[in-house]
Amino acid sequence: MERPEPASLTFRVTEDDTAAAVGSGSLPVLGTPRLLAWFEAATCACLEPLLDSGSTSVGTRVQVEHLAASVVGAEVEVSASSAYVDGRLHRFTVSARDTDSGKVLAAGEITRVVVDAERFMSRL
């Protein structure tokens, strides 16, 4: 499989995205689980154009540092870029930044593996 193109997605932090709402803390700031979901969405957006019919990708490894807080109303851009490809395995570097200040909010790596969706589900 060829190397995916980078992808960026932009989100606005809502009350539903806060640590208090997602159960990862008590503060009204962007929760790490929501940020991770946004990162995974960006990695999926990278891979989607390359997937054959019936294929999907699954996350297998995450290493992320959440470096700064984001308040409700902040606009956050998450980006994913291909760092390594070995057959079905794809490793991405991911980062998040506040679109107003440009401040880096988080950075790390996410690994995904391309699988046949039907075969994967039949094993469960």
Number of C-alpha atoms within 10 A of each C-alpha: 13 10 15 21 14 18 18 19 16 16 15 16 20 16 15 14 20 25 19 16 18 16 12 14 14 12 14 18 22 30 25 21 15 18 22 19 11 21 30 23 17 25 32 18 19 22 23 14 10 15 15 11 8 10 15 19 20 15 16 12 12 16 12 18 13 17 11 14 15 18 17 15 13 17 18 24 21 28 25 29 21 21 16 14 17 11 10 12 17 23 22 25 20 26 22 26 20 21 16 9 8 11 13 17 19 21 19 16 19 23 22 22 18 18 18 14 14 11 11 12 9 7 6 5
